[in-house]
Amino acid sequence: MHGEVVSTERLTPQLIRVVLGGPGLDGIGLPEGADAYVNAFFVPEGAPYDVPFEDDVVRDLPREQRPYPRRYTVRRWDAEQRQLTLDFVVHGDVGRAGRWAQHAQPGDRLQFRGPAGGWTPDPDADSYLLVGDESALPAVGACLEAVPAGRPVVAVLEVEDAAGELDLASPGDLTVHWVHRAGAAGPLEDLLPVAVAALNPLPGVVSAFAHGEAAATRAVRRHLLEQGLVARDRLSCSPYWRRGHDDEEWRSVKAAWTREVEADVPLS
């Protein structure tokens, strides 16, 4: 499946929105979860093929010519317009996906598999907590829109500075705490855990979502479970990336890291 770029928009200095459309999206089916994602494939410069391509065409090519897979949250699917919205974190003109998003023009194509995924705010919960950095903002934004009307929902979100903040909306009773890396005195991986630890406990049964940098989400998970603030089966926690690792390095150790994280707080 593939889409053609309809428009791009720089939401913040670190976030670019790309809207895809076109007949390559025919037959797309989204799961019911709020944090649906696609596995996108970025074609290296100078590759001897273009989008759309068949898997067997690229499978046996040298590694540097094969497409690079990256997972991205579906920020929005407009069924009437048949348009798919993806938000990309960018760090200057580096990174395969971010560089593609920065230079994307109407008519450019992006191939992907999916969508898949399926976490959604628990409709039976009394309140909601969503935690993450820029990499999780698309998923947080989509999940906030799926919170039942009127219920308390708190978002704790890390960005570079005030320019990285977004207007977020929810049918729930929303409170947003922005945490800035710029000017931070302590280790960056402590920013989100410290901010979460400073919160007043949310009322009733809590449904929680903590995604983003590996060390930060691990510490948030440990705090929430050790303090009994969220039940294990009502917590979605995923490390999207790890500070000091590029994507390939992180992918090579992520499974082992995830096993370590699971052992942090033993089942009682």
PEZI-V129104 format. One record per residue. N is the residue number from 0. PHI is phi in radians with two decimals (NA if undefined). Layout:
BEGIN
N_PHI + N_PHI
END
This chain:
BEGIN
0_NA + 1_-2.63 + 2_-2.23 + 3_-1.84 + 4_-1.09 + 5_-1.65 + 6_-2.79 + 7_-2.30 + 8_-2.62 + 9_-1.49 + 10_-1.35 + 11_-2.55 + 12_-1.02 + 13_-1.90 + 14_-2.39 + 15_-2.08 + 16_-1.71 + 17_-2.12 + 18_-1.83 + 19_-1.91 + 20_-2.52 + 21_1.70 + 22_-1.17 + 23_-1.17 + 24_-1.62 + 25_-1.01 + 26_1.56 + 27_-1.11 + 28_-2.35 + 29_-1.61 + 30_-1.14 + 31_-1.35 + 32_-1.13 + 33_-1.31 + 34_-1.85 + 35_-1.03 + 36_-2.43 + 37_-2.11 + 38_-1.68 + 39_-1.58 + 40_-2.17 + 41_-1.85 + 42_-1.40 + 43_-1.11 + 44_-1.07 + 45_1.45 + 46_-1.13 + 47_-1.47 + 48_-2.79 + 49_-2.53 + 50_-1.41 + 51_-1.48 + 52_-2.29 + 53_-1.66 + 54_-0.99 + 55_-1.24 + 56_-1.33 + 57_-1.85 + 58_-1.02 + 59_-1.72 + 60_-1.27 + 61_-0.97 + 62_-0.94 + 63_-1.22 + 64_-1.85 + 65_-1.40 + 66_-1.17 + 67_-1.71 + 68_-1.47 + 69_-2.50 + 70_-1.71 + 71_-2.35 + 72_-1.18 + 73_-1.36 + 74_-1.25 + 75_-2.83 + 76_-2.12 + 77_-1.71 + 78_-1.17 + 79_-1.22 + 80_-1.49 + 81_0.96 + 82_-2.25 + 83_-1.95 + 84_-1.87 + 85_-2.16 + 86_-1.92 + 87_-2.02 + 88_-1.39 + 89_-2.19 + 90_-2.30 + 91_1.19 + 92_-1.63 + 93_-2.25 + 94_1.44 + 95_-1.14 + 96_-1.26 + 97_-1.09 + 98_-1.13 + 99_-1.07 + 100_-1.11 + 101_-1.13 + 102_-1.84 + 103_-1.09 + 104_-2.21 + 105_-0.89 + 106_1.74 + 107_-1.08 + 108_-2.07 + 109_-2.32 + 110_-1.69 + 111_-2.73 + 112_-1.94 + 113_1.96 + 114_-1.30 + 115_-2.43 + 116_1.71 + 117_3.04 + 118_-1.18 + 119_-2.54 + 120_-0.94 + 121_-1.06 + 122_-1.15 + 123_-1.61 + 124_-1.30 + 125_-1.58 + 126_-2.70 + 127_-2.44 + 128_-2.29 + 129_-2.20 + 130_-2.31 + 131_3.09 + 132_-1.91 + 133_-0.99 + 134_-1.11 + 135_-1.72 + 136_-0.98 + 137_-1.04 + 138_-1.19 + 139_-1.07 + 140_-1.03 + 141_-1.17 + 142_-1.21 + 143_-1.03 + 144_-1.27 + 145_-1.75 + 146_-1.26 + 147_-1.03 + 148_-1.02 + 149_1.47 + 150_-1.48 + 151_-1.10 + 152_-2.47 + 153_-2.07 + 154_-2.04 + 155_-2.03 + 156_-2.29 + 157_-1.71 + 158_-2.44 + 159_-1.14 + 160_-2.83 + 161_-1.05 + 162_-1.16 + 163_-1.54 + 164_-1.34 + 165_-2.06 + 166_-1.38 + 167_-2.02 + 168_-2.26 + 169_-2.74 + 170_-1.23 + 171_-1.35 + 172_-1.49 + 173_-1.63 + 174_-2.18 + 175_-2.02 + 176_-1.96 + 177_-1.63 + 178_-2.05 + 179_-1.84 + 180_-1.28 + 181_-1.04 + 182_1.43 + 183_-1.14 + 184_-1.50 + 185_-1.79 + 186_-1.04 + 187_-1.09 + 188_-1.22 + 189_-1.58 + 190_-1.05 + 191_-1.18 + 192_-1.01 + 193_-1.14 + 194_-1.14 + 195_-1.19 + 196_-1.12 + 197_-1.42 + 198_-1.25 + 199_-1.27 + 200_-1.00 + 201_-1.35 + 202_-1.32 + 203_1.18 + 204_-1.38 + 205_-1.87 + 206_-1.84 + 207_-2.23 + 208_-2.45 + 209_-2.32 + 210_-2.30 + 211_2.47 + 212_-1.15 + 213_-1.06 + 214_-1.14 + 215_-1.17 + 216_-1.16 + 217_-1.09 + 218_-1.18 + 219_-1.09 + 220_-1.02 + 221_-1.04 + 222_-1.09 + 223_-1.10 + 224_-1.35 + 225_-1.12 + 226_-1.49 + 227_1.17 + 228_-1.42 + 229_-2.47 + 230_-1.26 + 231_-0.95 + 232_-1.39 + 233_-1.99 + 234_-2.08 + 235_-1.79 + 236_-2.36 + 237_-2.47 + 238_-1.53 + 239_-1.33 + 240_-2.72 + 241_-2.36 + 242_-1.00 + 243_1.54 + 244_-2.11 + 245_-1.42 + 246_-1.10 + 247_-1.14 + 248_-1.07 + 249_-1.16 + 250_-1.04 + 251_-1.27 + 252_-2.05 + 253_-1.09 + 254_-1.10 + 255_-1.15 + 256_-1.04 + 257_-1.08 + 258_-1.12 + 259_-1.09 + 260_-1.07 + 261_-1.04 + 262_-1.49 + 263_-1.03 + 264_-2.10 + 265_-1.04 + 266_-1.10 + 267_-1.61
END
